[in-house]
């Protein structure tokens, strides 16, 4: 169901889900939390053996980042700050997707200012300090 109803909304061609009626398949299969990407048919931009490719990538330890196990230590105040910053980001994305933005540069500057006003620099600095301390251990 990730692309609709089989044979009504899309067909399978060479292992890929292709929309009928010249619609464009979004990148929902790979880049969205909607549906289960590993069991959905690949869209026209994905490899047909994506389960195998994904499993091989997960097994390759060389792809792990040095700090992939890092979890910042956050208190209630920090969580509130993170929540506020997330709300600003969500609002910006919603606005960008649902409204016409006449001056993109001004819109982006305003969103950046909101993030700075919410304390994103101090938040990132604090988390970076924790990460640096972990790297030293």
Rosetta blueprint (number, residue, H / E / L):
1 X L
2 X L
3 X L
4 X L
5 X L
6 X E
7 X L
8 X L
9 X L
10 X E
11 X E
12 X E
13 X E
14 X L
15 X L
16 X E
17 X E
18 X E
19 X E
20 X L
21 X L
22 X L
23 X L
24 X L
25 X L
26 X L
27 X L
28 X H
29 X H
30 X H
31 X H
32 X L
33 X L
34 X L
35 X L
36 X L
37 X L
38 X L
39 X L
40 X L
41 X L
42 X E
43 X E
44 X L
45 X L
46 X L
47 X L
48 X L
49 X L
50 X H
51 X H
52 X H
53 X H
54 X H
55 X H
56 X H
57 X H
58 X H
59 X H
60 X L
61 X H
62 X H
63 X H
64 X L
65 X L
66 X L
67 X L
68 X L
69 X L
70 X L
71 X L
72 X L
73 X L
74 X L
75 X L
76 X H
77 X H
78 X H
79 X H
80 X H
81 X H
82 X H
83 X H
84 X H
85 X H
86 X H
87 X H
88 X H
89 X H
90 X H
91 X H
92 X H
93 X H
94 X H
95 X H
96 X H
97 X H
98 X H
99 X L
100 X L
101 X L
102 X L
103 X L
104 X H
105 X H
106 X H
107 X H
108 X H
109 X H
110 X H
111 X H
112 X H
113 X H
114 X H
115 X H
116 X H
117 X H
118 X L
119 X L
120 X H
121 X H
122 X H
123 X H
124 X H
125 X H
126 X H
127 X H
128 X H
129 X H
130 X H
131 X H
132 X H
133 X H
134 X H
135 X H
136 X H
137 X L
